[in-house]
């Protein structure tokens, strides 16, 4: 559908991608710009809509800079050719939708529909089974992001009977389980105001954490250098994420990235889910002891050791 490389004239094409970070769309088809094109600012992109009857010279004659349009504004640069400025993240969302993940087409058309917990399980389990086998960094990202795309549509989850989590720095942290399924388990937790779940690594199961109520700060860390969960003495860790989980917010633990996490409840306390998927042999999990202050503030690096 594109003109030959080097050609300056595009005749009666139905859709094409012009140089830059552009997305061309015609009749609902999404296309991404390809490498080799002259790249615009990473935060700006345009979409070309309509039947293209004009030449490349026609576009050049009416060339405009990206700053001439506001986000969402369109401009006709030739008969039937509209340019729309979109923010980078909207373009990325369109690109993610074009990956054709299992179930994504139906998800996109019903993105506003709320799911009961039972409906969530019915929809997500077949998709999860199809993706869980790829345990690479990218495969786990795809799996966890797909789980997240379903779980954020879920209505509140029934609260099960809970017990002390055994992971708290003191009292006030509780955990139970909701019926899950293959290939994941659904842990349901609650934290009283001011309570803490000590930082700990995930060594055999990745995690998609969902906030259900309240406000909980979650922080993720990684070891610097060789990853060794049996290391003796001190080592360094880097904080990779720090966010506040509220209703509908998610945090991801990939066994290759962000694989240590800890929780601090606000004055409101909070409740949420951990959807955990074991992809490696189970082993004992240590806790992470860290210096109270970073030893390198700008990089978020702490001195640390493993404890029990």
Residue frames relative to the residue before (quaternion, step in Angstrom):
aa qw qx qy qz dx dy dz
X 1.0000 0.0000 0.0000 0.0000 0.00 0.00 0.00
X 0.6408 0.5026 -0.3308 0.4769 3.57 1.22 -0.33
X 0.5620 -0.5701 0.4748 0.3658 3.54 -1.26 0.46
X 0.6338 -0.5261 0.3917 0.4100 3.57 -1.20 0.44
X 0.5935 -0.5726 0.4263 0.3717 3.56 -1.13 0.73
X 0.7818 0.2795 -0.2363 0.5048 3.53 -0.82 1.00
X 0.5575 0.6021 -0.3981 0.4101 3.57 1.18 -0.36
X 0.3026 -0.7687 0.5365 0.1725 3.57 -0.97 0.78
X 0.7287 0.3874 -0.2365 0.5129 3.60 1.21 -0.22
X 0.1203 -0.7666 0.6287 0.0512 3.52 -0.96 0.96
X 0.0928 -0.8413 0.5319 0.0253 3.59 -0.38 1.17
X 0.8719 -0.1000 0.0443 0.4773 3.55 -0.83 1.12
X 0.2635 0.7472 -0.5601 0.2422 3.55 0.90 0.89
X 0.4714 -0.6807 0.4889 0.2745 3.55 -1.15 0.64
X 0.7766 -0.1512 0.0640 0.6082 3.58 1.09 -0.60
X 0.0442 0.7924 -0.6071 0.0389 3.58 -1.12 0.63
X 0.3832 -0.6941 0.5599 0.2406 3.51 -1.33 0.32
X 0.2240 -0.7712 0.5798 0.1378 3.58 -0.75 1.00
X 0.6913 -0.4909 0.2966 0.4394 3.62 -1.14 0.48
X 0.6425 0.4884 -0.4016 0.4330 3.55 -1.09 0.81
X 0.6119 -0.5185 0.4231 0.4215 3.54 -1.30 -0.04
X 0.2009 0.8046 -0.5215 0.2007 3.55 0.27 1.28
X 0.1813 -0.7213 0.6506 0.1535 3.51 -1.32 0.40
X 0.1695 -0.7820 0.5917 0.0980 3.58 -0.78 1.01
X 0.0361 -0.8160 0.5768 -0.0062 3.53 -0.88 0.87
X 0.1212 0.7545 -0.6386 0.0904 3.53 -1.01 0.92
X 0.8429 0.0036 -0.0390 0.5366 3.57 -0.79 1.01
X 0.7239 -0.4699 0.2476 0.4403 3.57 0.97 0.87
X 0.5506 0.5994 -0.4103 0.4114 3.63 1.22 0.14
X 0.2218 -0.7803 0.5752 0.1053 3.57 -0.85 1.00
X 0.0036 0.7853 -0.6190 0.0107 3.59 -0.98 0.82
X 0.2994 -0.7611 0.5510 0.1657 3.57 -1.02 0.81
X 0.5708 -0.5635 0.4718 0.3661 3.57 -1.22 0.54
X 0.3179 -0.7651 0.5356 0.1632 3.58 -1.08 0.70
X 0.6131 -0.5535 0.3982 0.3988 3.54 -1.19 0.52
X 0.6436 0.4818 -0.3966 0.4431 3.51 -1.13 0.70
X 0.6193 0.5143 -0.3548 0.4755 3.55 1.20 -0.33
X 0.5647 -0.5884 0.4548 0.3580 3.53 -1.20 0.51
X 0.2941 -0.8140 0.4821 0.1356 3.55 -0.53 1.19
X 0.3287 -0.7114 0.5874 0.2021 3.52 -1.05 0.86
X 0.7364 -0.3391 0.2999 0.5028 3.57 -1.28 -0.19
X 0.5519 -0.6401 0.4289 0.3190 3.59 -1.01 0.84
X 0.6967 0.4800 -0.2845 0.4509 3.58 1.14 -0.47
X 0.7193 0.3989 -0.2422 0.5146 3.61 1.22 0.01
X 0.1170 0.7712 -0.6228 0.0600 3.56 -1.09 0.70
X 0.2577 -0.7642 0.5767 0.1307 3.54 -1.25 0.46
X 0.2280 -0.7447 0.6073 0.1570 3.55 -1.24 0.44
X 0.2490 -0.7606 0.5839 0.1360 3.56 -0.91 0.95
X 0.0596 -0.8107 0.5820 -0.0211 3.57 -0.70 1.10
X 0.7361 0.4500 -0.3022 0.4054 3.56 -1.11 0.63
X 0.6056 -0.5322 0.4373 0.3985 3.57 -1.36 0.11
X 0.2798 -0.7842 0.5370 0.1360 3.55 -0.79 1.03
X 0.0405 -0.8189 0.5717 -0.0304 3.57 -0.45 1.20
X 0.6512 0.5537 -0.2990 0.4242 3.56 1.26 -0.17
X 0.5180 -0.6303 0.4887 0.3091 3.54 -1.28 0.33
X 0.6678 -0.4742 0.3810 0.4289 3.52 -1.34 0.22
X 0.6224 0.5471 -0.3476 0.4388 3.58 1.06 -0.72
X 0.6122 0.5507 -0.3535 0.4439 3.59 1.08 -0.68
X 0.6485 0.5013 -0.3196 0.4754 3.54 0.98 -0.80
X 0.6556 0.5143 -0.3181 0.4522 3.56 0.95 -0.88
X 0.6147 0.5671 -0.3499 0.4221 3.57 1.05 -0.73
X 0.7760 0.2655 -0.1416 0.5543 3.52 1.08 -0.76
X 0.1780 0.8179 -0.5245 0.1554 3.57 1.07 0.77
X 0.0675 -0.7818 0.6190 0.0326 3.55 -1.10 0.74
X 0.4681 -0.6426 0.5169 0.3174 3.54 -1.18 0.46
X 0.6375 -0.5578 0.3729 0.3785 3.56 -1.19 0.54
X 0.6372 0.5592 -0.3336 0.4123 3.57 1.11 -0.62
X 0.5720 0.6258 -0.3812 0.3686 3.62 1.20 -0.29
X 0.7329 0.3553 -0.2257 0.5345 3.58 1.22 -0.31
X 0.3958 -0.6689 0.5732 0.2594 3.52 -1.17 0.67
X 0.6437 -0.4932 0.3946 0.4321 3.58 -1.25 0.33
X 0.8060 0.2391 -0.2017 0.5026 3.58 -0.82 1.04
X 0.5790 0.5867 -0.3797 0.4199 3.62 1.23 -0.27
X 0.2019 -0.7766 0.5849 0.1185 3.59 -1.09 0.71
X 0.0935 -0.7732 0.6254 0.0481 3.54 -1.27 0.47
X 0.3403 -0.7216 0.5623 0.2173 3.59 -0.95 0.87
X 0.1455 -0.8198 0.5506 0.0600 3.58 -0.51 1.16
X 0.7607 0.0062 -0.0341 0.6482 3.58 1.34 -0.14
X 0.6818 -0.4839 0.3225 0.4439 3.59 -1.15 0.39
X 0.8498 0.1133 -0.1160 0.5015 3.54 -0.68 1.13
X 0.6518 0.4841 -0.3075 0.4963 3.59 1.30 0.06
X 0.0487 -0.8107 0.5830 -0.0225 3.58 -0.53 1.21
X 0.1877 -0.7445 0.6303 0.1150 3.53 -1.13 0.77
X 0.0618 -0.7820 0.6199 0.0193 3.56 -0.89 0.98
X 0.3113 -0.7350 0.5690 0.1978 3.57 -0.89 0.92
X 0.0373 -0.7863 0.6168 -0.0014 3.55 -0.93 0.98
X 0.5093 -0.6144 0.4938 0.3455 3.53 -1.16 0.54
X 0.6729 -0.5292 0.3459 0.3841 3.55 -1.20 0.58
X 0.6920 0.4956 -0.3020 0.4293 3.59 0.85 -0.91
X 0.6141 0.5253 -0.3642 0.4630 3.59 1.08 -0.56
X 0.6316 0.5265 -0.3261 0.4664 3.56 1.04 -0.78
X 0.6473 0.5146 -0.3173 0.4642 3.57 0.97 -0.86
X 0.6268 0.5346 -0.3407 0.4531 3.58 1.01 -0.77
X 0.6396 0.5084 -0.3202 0.4794 3.58 1.01 -0.79
X 0.6455 0.5219 -0.3181 0.4581 3.56 0.99 -0.85
X 0.6402 0.5210 -0.3275 0.4599 3.60 0.97 -0.86
X 0.6465 0.5265 -0.3192 0.4504 3.55 1.02 -0.78
X 0.6629 0.5213 -0.3074 0.4407 3.58 1.12 -0.63
X 0.4976 0.6716 -0.4267 0.3454 3.61 1.25 -0.13
X 0.2781 -0.7960 0.4938 0.2125 3.59 1.25 -0.35
X 0.1059 0.7823 -0.5972 0.1422 3.55 0.76 1.04
X 0.6225 -0.5447 0.3831 0.4112 3.60 -1.06 0.57
X 0.8312 0.1935 -0.1601 0.4960 3.54 -0.81 1.03
X 0.5165 0.6846 -0.4164 0.3019 3.61 1.20 -0.28
X 0.6132 0.5545 -0.3678 0.4257 3.60 1.01 -0.69
X 0.6746 0.4730 -0.2866 0.4889 3.56 0.96 -0.89
X 0.6200 0.5470 -0.3393 0.4487 3.57 1.07 -0.73
X 0.6579 0.5216 -0.3179 0.4406 3.56 0.90 -0.90
X 0.6998 0.4711 -0.2810 0.4575 3.59 0.96 -0.80
X 0.7625 0.2968 -0.1698 0.5492 3.58 1.24 -0.37
X 0.1969 0.8499 -0.4753 0.1143 3.55 1.20 0.60
X 0.6862 0.4760 -0.2926 0.4658 3.60 1.13 -0.48
X 0.5333 0.6447 -0.4117 0.3611 3.60 1.21 -0.29
X 0.3154 -0.7326 0.5750 0.1822 3.56 -1.01 0.87
X 0.2638 -0.7750 0.5609 0.1228 3.53 -1.03 0.86
X 0.3974 -0.6322 0.5956 0.2960 3.53 -1.15 0.63
X 0.6689 -0.4876 0.3505 0.4381 3.58 -1.23 0.26
X 0.6551 0.5095 -0.3145 0.4608 3.59 0.96 -0.81
X 0.6503 0.5032 -0.3171 0.4727 3.59 0.99 -0.78
X 0.5998 0.5613 -0.3457 0.4534 3.57 1.07 -0.76
X 0.6790 0.4863 -0.2953 0.4640 3.59 0.84 -0.98
X 0.6547 0.5298 -0.3173 0.4359 3.56 0.90 -0.90
X 0.7141 0.4486 -0.2599 0.4705 3.59 0.96 -0.83
X 0.7673 0.4346 -0.2265 0.4137 3.56 0.79 -0.99
X 0.5840 0.6184 -0.3906 0.3523 3.64 0.99 -0.67
X 0.6732 0.4725 -0.3351 0.4597 3.68 0.77 -0.80
X 0.6458 0.5141 -0.3206 0.4647 3.58 1.03 -0.76
X 0.6502 0.5197 -0.3133 0.4571 3.56 0.94 -0.90
X 0.6433 0.5284 -0.3261 0.4479 3.60 0.94 -0.81
X 0.6765 0.5039 -0.2966 0.4477 3.57 1.03 -0.73
X 0.7485 0.4124 -0.2080 0.4758 3.59 1.16 -0.50
X 0.5826 0.6590 -0.3646 0.3054 3.58 1.09 -0.67
X 0.5906 0.6230 -0.3640 0.3612 3.60 1.11 -0.51
X 0.6557 0.4677 -0.3149 0.5021 3.60 1.16 -0.45
X 0.0630 -0.8440 0.5325 -0.0131 3.58 -0.17 1.30
X 0.3684 0.7111 -0.5078 0.3175 3.59 1.20 0.37
X 0.7028 -0.4222 0.3433 0.4582 3.57 -1.29 0.13
X 0.7082 0.4490 -0.2652 0.4760 3.58 0.78 -1.02
X 0.6456 0.5319 -0.3270 0.4397 3.58 1.00 -0.80
X 0.6563 0.4902 -0.3106 0.4822 3.59 0.99 -0.78
X 0.6102 0.5355 -0.3577 0.4614 3.59 1.00 -0.72
X 0.6646 0.5053 -0.3086 0.4558 3.56 0.86 -0.95
X 0.6512 0.5231 -0.3027 0.4590 3.57 0.95 -0.92
X 0.7113 0.4616 -0.2661 0.4584 3.60 0.78 -1.03
X 0.6532 0.5003 -0.3196 0.4700 3.60 0.97 -0.78
X 0.6357 0.5143 -0.3355 0.4678 3.59 1.05 -0.67
X 0.6120 0.5239 -0.3433 0.4829 3.60 1.00 -0.78
X 0.6663 0.5174 -0.3053 0.4418 3.57 0.89 -0.96
X 0.6425 0.5404 -0.3336 0.4289 3.60 0.99 -0.77
X 0.6743 0.4456 -0.2872 0.5141 3.58 1.21 -0.45
X 0.6905 0.5216 -0.3041 0.3984 3.57 0.81 -1.00
X 0.6371 0.5351 -0.3488 0.4314 3.62 1.05 -0.61
X 0.6321 0.5157 -0.3363 0.4705 3.59 1.24 -0.20
X 0.5526 0.6603 -0.3725 0.3461 3.54 1.27 -0.26
X 0.4315 -0.6493 0.5600 0.2804 3.54 -1.11 0.75
X 0.7359 -0.4085 0.2766 0.4637 3.59 -1.25 0.13
X 0.3923 -0.7367 0.5226 0.1740 3.52 -1.16 0.77
X 0.5474 -0.6096 0.4435 0.3634 3.62 -0.95 0.75
X 0.3784 -0.7304 0.5252 0.2179 3.58 -0.95 0.91
X 0.2681 -0.7869 0.5327 0.1583 3.62 -0.59 1.08
X 0.6396 -0.4486 0.4181 0.4635 3.54 -1.29 -0.08
X 0.1394 -0.8194 0.5547 0.0379 3.57 -0.91 0.93
X 0.1909 -0.7382 0.6366 0.1158 3.51 -1.38 0.42
X 0.6820 -0.4373 0.3596 0.4630 3.55 -1.29 0.10
X 0.4939 -0.7059 0.4270 0.2747 3.57 -0.85 0.98
X 0.3371 -0.7463 0.5041 0.2744 3.57 1.08 -0.65
X 0.6685 0.4859 -0.2900 0.4826 3.59 1.30 0.05
X 0.5363 0.6672 -0.3843 0.3456 3.56 1.27 -0.09
X 0.3904 -0.6429 0.5960 0.2811 3.51 -1.31 0.47
X 0.7717 0.0373 -0.0576 0.6322 3.55 0.53 1.22
X 0.7033 -0.4617 0.3374 0.4223 3.54 -1.30 -0.27
X 0.6525 0.5942 -0.3650 0.2966 3.50 -1.40 0.02
X 0.6667 0.4318 -0.3330 0.5081 3.62 1.19 0.27
X 0.0609 -0.8244 0.5605 -0.0499 3.55 -0.77 1.11
X 0.0731 -0.8049 0.5887 0.0143 3.55 -1.13 0.64
X 0.0174 0.7603 -0.6489 0.0226 3.53 -1.21 0.70
X 0.3807 -0.7292 0.5173 0.2359 3.57 -1.23 -0.27
X 0.2451 -0.7149 0.6319 0.1718 3.52 -1.18 0.70
X 0.6099 -0.5433 0.4024 0.4134 3.58 -1.09 0.57
X 0.1137 -0.8043 0.5818 0.0413 3.55 -0.76 1.01
X 0.2827 -0.7541 0.5515 0.2175 3.51 -0.70 -1.00
X 0.6547 -0.4612 0.4123 0.4343 3.49 -1.34 -0.11
X 0.6446 -0.2285 -0.7292 -0.0247 1.69 -1.69 1.86
X 0.6807 0.5066 -0.2905 0.4423 3.64 1.16 0.14
X 0.3272 -0.6815 0.6086 0.2410 3.52 -1.43 0.17
X 0.2618 -0.7564 0.5799 0.1519 3.57 -1.14 0.65
X 0.0995 -0.7881 0.6074 0.0108 3.56 -0.48 1.27
X 0.1857 -0.7770 0.5979 0.0651 3.55 -0.92 0.99
X 0.0189 -0.8372 0.5456 -0.0327 3.60 -0.55 1.12
X 0.1224 -0.7629 0.6305 0.0743 3.52 -1.31 0.46
X 0.1133 -0.7897 0.6018 0.0371 3.55 -1.03 0.86
X 0.3725 -0.7169 0.5446 0.2251 3.54 -0.85 0.97
X 0.6927 -0.4804 0.3209 0.4318 3.62 -1.19 0.44
X 0.8483 0.1811 -0.1579 0.4719 3.54 -0.95 0.99
X 0.5152 0.6562 -0.4239 0.3526 3.61 1.20 -0.08
X 0.2544 -0.7712 0.5751 0.0989 3.54 -1.30 0.52
X 0.1678 -0.7102 0.6705 0.1339 3.53 -1.15 0.74
X 0.4415 -0.7389 0.4434 0.2499 3.55 -0.55 1.20
X 0.5614 -0.5946 0.4444 0.3658 3.60 -1.06 0.69
X 0.0819 0.7865 -0.6047 0.0951 3.57 -0.93 0.91
X 0.4551 -0.6903 0.4858 0.2834 3.60 -1.08 0.63
X 0.2918 -0.6825 0.6271 0.2363 3.53 -1.30 0.37
X 0.1334 -0.8488 0.5115 0.0060 3.52 -0.40 1.30
X 0.8122 0.2195 -0.1097 0.5292 3.60 1.16 -0.44
X 0.7908 0.2238 -0.1391 0.5524 3.62 1.20 -0.22
X 0.3398 -0.7228 0.5586 0.2235 3.57 -0.90 0.89
X 0.2646 -0.7910 0.5460 0.0783 3.58 -1.20 0.53
X 0.1016 -0.7189 0.6826 0.0832 3.51 -1.19 0.76
X 0.1259 -0.8151 0.5647 0.0312 3.60 -0.39 1.26
X 0.1055 -0.7886 0.6053 0.0258 3.57 -0.94 0.97
X 0.3249 -0.7180 0.5810 0.2033 3.57 -0.96 0.87
X 0.1967 -0.7959 0.5648 0.0940 3.58 -0.93 0.93
X 0.7870 -0.1328 0.0920 0.5954 3.58 1.01 -0.75
X 0.7417 0.3876 -0.2981 0.4591 3.55 -1.27 0.41
X 0.4169 -0.6686 0.5468 0.2831 3.55 -1.29 -0.43
X 0.0182 0.7913 -0.6058 0.0803 3.53 -0.70 1.18
X 0.2579 -0.7397 0.5939 0.1834 3.59 -0.85 0.90
X 0.0672 -0.7780 0.6245 0.0151 3.54 -0.89 1.00
X 0.0861 -0.7879 0.6093 0.0218 3.55 -0.99 0.91
X 0.2077 -0.7707 0.5946 0.0968 3.53 -1.09 0.85
X 0.0892 -0.7871 0.6100 0.0180 3.54 -1.17 0.73
X 0.1328 -0.7451 0.6432 0.1164 3.52 -1.41 0.27
X 0.4983 -0.6170 0.5065 0.3385 3.55 -1.18 0.50
X 0.3477 -0.7005 0.5807 0.2262 3.56 -1.15 0.65
X 0.7714 0.2539 -0.2215 0.5399 3.54 -0.78 1.02
X 0.8124 -0.2143 0.1736 0.5137 3.56 -1.15 -0.67
X 0.3458 -0.7268 0.5586 0.2005 3.57 -0.90 0.96
X 0.1419 0.7958 -0.5639 0.1690 3.56 -0.41 1.24
X 0.2155 -0.8141 0.5305 0.0968 3.58 -0.34 1.26
X 0.6683 0.4396 -0.3032 0.5179 3.57 1.31 0.07
X 0.3228 0.7856 -0.4810 0.2175 3.58 1.28 0.19
X 0.2680 -0.7371 0.6002 0.1571 3.55 -1.06 0.84
X 0.7584 0.3306 -0.2528 0.5016 3.56 -1.10 0.62
X 0.6780 -0.5033 0.3646 0.3925 3.56 -1.29 -0.34
X 0.0345 -0.7505 0.6598 0.0153 3.50 -1.34 0.48
X 0.4780 -0.6639 0.4931 0.2959 3.56 -1.28 -0.01
X 0.0910 -0.7606 0.6395 0.0654 3.53 -1.19 0.69
X 0.2751 -0.7411 0.5907 0.1619 3.52 -1.26 0.55
X 0.3754 -0.6931 0.5629 0.2486 3.57 -0.98 0.85
X 0.1845 -0.8236 0.5321 0.0671 3.56 -0.68 1.11
X 0.7967 0.0523 -0.0274 0.6015 3.59 1.17 -0.54
X 0.0374 0.7460 -0.6649 -0.0068 3.52 -1.28 0.56
X 0.1818 0.7976 -0.5492 0.1707 3.57 -0.45 1.17
X 0.3931 -0.6800 0.5625 0.2582 3.54 -1.30 0.38
X 0.2588 -0.7638 0.5767 0.1308 3.55 -0.71 1.13
X 0.0207 0.7473 -0.6635 0.0305 3.53 -0.87 1.05
X 0.7624 -0.3451 0.2437 0.4901 3.60 -1.23 -0.11
X 0.8336 0.2065 -0.1730 0.4823 3.55 -0.79 1.07
X 0.5747 0.5729 -0.3920 0.4334 3.61 1.25 -0.11
X 0.1765 -0.7961 0.5732 0.0808 3.57 -1.10 0.73
X 0.1084 -0.7431 0.6556 0.0792 3.52 -1.33 0.48
X 0.2215 -0.8075 0.5406 0.0817 3.57 -0.92 0.97
X 0.1270 -0.7564 0.6383 0.0649 3.55 -1.09 0.85
X 0.1039 -0.7739 0.6248 -0.0003 3.54 -0.48 1.31
X 0.4994 -0.6761 0.4342 0.3240 3.63 -0.83 0.82
X 0.6837 0.4450 -0.2862 0.5026 3.58 1.27 -0.20
X 0.7841 0.1519 -0.0728 0.5973 3.59 1.23 -0.38
X 0.8512 0.1353 -0.0930 0.4985 3.57 -1.15 0.68
X 0.3245 0.8298 -0.4125 0.1896 3.57 1.24 0.48
X 0.6515 0.4012 -0.3312 0.5521 3.61 1.28 0.15
X 0.0967 0.7990 -0.5921 0.0407 3.60 -0.90 0.82
X 0.0663 -0.7674 0.6371 0.0266 3.51 -1.33 0.54
X 0.2758 -0.7870 0.5419 0.1047 3.58 -1.18 0.63
X 0.0645 -0.7652 0.6399 0.0269 3.55 -1.15 0.75
X 0.2951 -0.7767 0.5315 0.1651 3.59 -0.58 1.14
X 0.4360 -0.6679 0.5398 0.2692 3.55 -1.14 0.67
X 0.7215 -0.3961 0.3191 0.4699 3.56 -1.29 -0.20
X 0.6404 0.5199 -0.3248 0.4627 3.59 1.24 -0.31
X 0.3678 -0.6905 0.5256 0.3343 3.58 1.15 -0.49
X 0.0845 -0.8179 0.5651 0.0675 3.55 -1.18 -0.33
X 0.1997 -0.7522 0.6209 0.0938 3.49 -1.41 0.25
X 0.1357 0.8068 -0.5653 0.1052 3.56 -1.08 0.68
X 0.4514 -0.6570 0.5364 0.2773 3.52 -1.40 -0.14
X 0.1315 -0.7090 0.6799 0.1334 3.52 -1.32 0.52
X 0.1223 -0.7589 0.6363 0.0654 3.57 -0.64 1.13
X 0.0473 -0.8407 0.5373 -0.0485 3.54 -0.25 1.33
X 0.1070 -0.7931 0.5995 0.0147 3.55 -1.02 0.91
X 0.2667 -0.7782 0.5467 0.1559 3.58 -0.50 1.16
X 0.0032 -0.8094 0.5861 -0.0349 3.56 -0.77 1.08
X 0.7289 0.2875 -0.2133 0.5835 3.59 1.33 0.07
X 0.6597 -0.4989 0.3557 0.4352 3.61 -1.17 0.31
X 0.4969 -0.6728 0.4661 0.2886 3.55 -1.00 0.87
X 0.0325 0.7825 -0.6201 0.0463 3.55 -1.10 0.78
X 0.6537 -0.5033 0.3776 0.4204 3.56 -1.25 0.26
X 0.2758 -0.7763 0.5513 0.1321 3.53 -1.01 0.88
X 0.2670 -0.7649 0.5606 0.1716 3.61 -0.71 1.00
X 0.4023 -0.6469 0.5643 0.3181 3.55 -1.34 -0.03
X 0.4134 -0.7062 0.5244 0.2353 3.54 -1.21 0.57
X 0.1501 -0.7511 0.6377 0.0815 3.56 -0.83 1.05
X 0.0529 -0.8221 0.5667 -0.0152 3.58 -0.77 1.04
X 0.5692 -0.5390 0.4859 0.3864 3.52 -1.29 0.40
X 0.5680 -0.6324 0.4037 0.3383 3.59 -1.05 0.74
X 0.7733 0.2095 -0.1204 0.5862 3.55 1.13 -0.64
X 0.5417 -0.6158 0.4456 0.3590 3.60 -1.08 0.62
X 0.4117 -0.6915 0.5316 0.2639 3.55 -1.15 0.61
X 0.7379 0.1503 -0.1420 0.6425 3.56 1.34 -0.23
X 0.3099 -0.8154 0.4591 0.1680 3.55 -0.03 1.34
X 0.6846 0.5084 -0.3087 0.4214 3.59 0.76 -1.00
X 0.7470 0.3928 -0.2122 0.4926 3.59 1.00 -0.80
X 0.3952 -0.7351 0.4678 0.2908 3.60 1.25 -0.14
X 0.3870 0.7335 -0.4642 0.3109 3.56 1.04 0.81
X 0.1139 -0.7975 0.5924 0.0091 3.54 -0.92 1.05
X 0.4182 -0.6259 0.5799 0.3118 3.53 -1.28 0.40
X 0.0030 0.8307 -0.5514 0.0768 3.58 -0.86 0.94
X 0.0564 -0.7537 0.6512 0.0682 3.52 -1.40 0.18
X 0.4923 -0.6437 0.4936 0.3158 3.56 -1.27 0.38
X 0.0380 -0.7876 0.6150 0.0100 3.54 -1.14 0.73
X 0.4157 -0.6925 0.5279 0.2628 3.54 -1.32 -0.06
